[in-house]
Amino acid sequence: MNGGGPSLPSVLPPLRDDLRLHRAAASGDGSPAWVIQDPVSNVFYRIGWLEFELLVRWELASPAAILASVHGETLLDPSREELGQLYSFLLANQLFAIHHADYTRYLLARRRALHPSRLKWLLHHYLFFRLPLVRPERFLERLLPMVRWLTRPWALTLLAALSLLGVLLTLRQWDVFVAGFTTGFTPAALVGFLLALTLTKSVHELGHALTATRYGVRVGHMGVAFLVLWPFLYTDTGEAWRLADRRQRLTIVAAGLLCELAVAGLATLAWHLTGNQDARQVFFYLATTAWVLSLLVNASPFMRFDGYFLLSDLLDLPNLHERSFALARTWLRNTLLGWDEPYPESFPPIRRRGLIAFALGTWLYRLVVFVGIAVAVYYLFFKVLGVLLFAVEIAWFVLRPVRNELKVWIERRQEIVPNRRHLALCCAVLLLSAALVPWRQNIGAPAWAHPARTYTFYSPLPGQLLAPPPAAGEVAAGAVLFTLQQPEIQHESTVALTLAAAVQKEMDSLLGLEDGEERRLGLQRLRAMHQARALGHAQEADRLQLTAPFAGTLLDVNRELARGSWVASQTPLATLVDTTRWVAEAFIRQEDVERLPPGASVRFYPENQALAPLTGRVESVDATRTLQLPHPMLSVRYGGPVAVVARETSLAPRDTLYRVRVVLDGPPRQQQLLRGTAVIRGTARSWLGEMFKPVLTLIIRELTF
């Protein structure tokens, strides 16, 4: 309770008659504590021993009388300032029974001062708002006797044993279980998964509600809450603060988490036992979702979920976030600015350092989570909304707190004491700026350079060389390089032509005869067949004449060839290379594909450092990953940089790589295949962006279950 507000009057106003006072668990130092319940707003206020003694004597109305009574009847010695603080607290929270125009004007003025602008209201309700749906008191009272047996020791032991059995059996089939992440949904499995997920979260909230009802705590309502437009169920168990037994409060908070873990364990066991594929898929997603939500979300103390309230009760620190944040801000000021500002609360050094570390971790966790949600919306829905969410969350969770803190630093800048920590702060700011600046442009990738056009000559059919093979060197486009023959084809061609000529003679002899025209029609078909056979054989013979498809340099002429040599089918004879135009093929990682703009500049550095680098431009990027290396020289087996997985007839890259085709500005002087590194000038990106991208990718993948 903070001071401020109206001054302490000579006659204190009466308290509201509907207020309730409950004994609470003792504070951390052993002093007694109580809780004030406002039944109208269902808000609870925790007070200590001093405030309690002042309130039980509030009917005395006179500040002097109240202070004297507390001093005379207890070991406490309250001051008028402490009584003023309690008065201001009660006044600000409307806990007085005052029917006066001045009090009404005060409340209206305070409401106007505290009422946020429309923009702030919209931002607050965009970030978090609740929709109460049901008031489940009667339903819970009827349901509780039916499920009370689940709280008995034998039932809890059985649930734990079955869950443990499911986990152990699944570990034996871990590979099969993990493979379920890649198995697609059938329509039936998808519907089952959505229903099972709803059931799981309902069981979670019913765990809270039934446990609270068991201990006599009224559950005001249940409904749906939205955190950055992300829906989740909630249960109002605020009245649990009036319980004096801390174990009961901890049980209420932990009940939902334990119920969800039980569902996760039973679903894991059901996945192992069921044989139906659709049902198995439903149990898989149910189990994995329950495990993830239980252990990573609900058990996390960095958001106001079950883990936060568990930790708050265990430490006996209500408003844990706000109090740890205040400690962290003071620590930052004292550490970075050299101030000697007292901490807002007195804690043992170990606990204080722990709370400060907890606050710093919470800030970082929230930044990652909220930005991750915005990025997920950006990719899963439409980009305008994603950009808007990202801007709002950065402004609200990062820039706004930083601005508020910097405002305090500026107002108190005369108190700053220069020291070595300032130098460290400046260095940290510079490093952070360097990490945020998108300066990283170059993308390094293994590559090889080769002529853009290469043609290898093969004998399409078994044949015999009619002329000596050509010598290696420059050849013109269309030049005849190899001429082969096949006697069988020539023979078949000769026979077909002879038969066609014989048929033609017979057709000529039928001219002038009565039935000559009818017989000539039949012979025409026969002649056409023989001519077609002869044409086919001629085309086959033409295939044995190999010409240069383009101008270039003839290389690797088969040395075993000579005039009259017989060549088997698909035997390589020579290679024609266009030495005027060279390309390079680089292989980049998947995350670098989006950083390649069209026509990006490239420098190719040969592995032999004595050779001059080559320049070029990106021509194209493959739409799919590379399944086979184009040349063995790139693999690690042959001294290259690419790790491979050997297959029967090829070498496949072990990692996900995409081929980038680069057109080089000119050929290398050596006119030989080169292995090296391609440095591509891509879109700039910061170090910090590179670090957070895998995290964001993971979040997106998990949210797209």
Secondary structure as UniProt FT lines:
FT   TURN            17..18
FT   STRAND          20..24
FT   TURN            28..29
FT   STRAND          33..38
FT   TURN            39..42
FT   STRAND          43..48
FT   HELIX           49..56
FT   HELIX           58..60
FT   HELIX           63..73
FT   HELIX           80..92
FT   TURN            93..94
FT   HELIX           101..114
FT   HELIX           118..127
FT   STRAND          128..134
FT   HELIX           137..147
FT   HELIX           148..151
FT   HELIX           153..172
FT   HELIX           174..178
FT   HELIX           179..182
FT   HELIX           187..214
FT   TURN            215..216
FT   STRAND          222..227
FT   TURN            228..229
FT   STRAND          230..235
FT   HELIX           238..242
FT   HELIX           246..273
FT   HELIX           277..292
FT   HELIX           293..298
FT   TURN            301..302
FT   HELIX           306..315
FT   HELIX           320..337
FT   HELIX           349..380
FT   HELIX           383..394
FT   HELIX           395..399
FT   HELIX           400..411
FT   HELIX           413..415
FT   HELIX           420..436
FT   STRAND          440..451
FT   STRAND          454..458
FT   STRAND          463..465
FT   STRAND          473..475
FT   TURN            477..478
FT   STRAND          480..485
FT   HELIX           487..509
FT   TURN            510..512
FT   TURN            514..515
FT   HELIX           516..543
FT   STRAND          545..547
FT   STRAND          552..555
FT   TURN            559..560
FT   TURN            563..564
FT   STRAND          566..567
FT   TURN            569..570
FT   STRAND          572..577
FT   TURN            579..580
FT   STRAND          582..589
FT   HELIX           590..595
FT   TURN            598..599
FT   STRAND          601..606
FT   TURN            609..610
FT   STRAND          614..621
FT   HELIX           632..634
FT   HELIX           636..638
FT   STRAND          644..646
FT   STRAND          651..653
FT   STRAND          657..664
FT   TURN            669..670
FT   STRAND          674..685
FT   HELIX           687..703
//
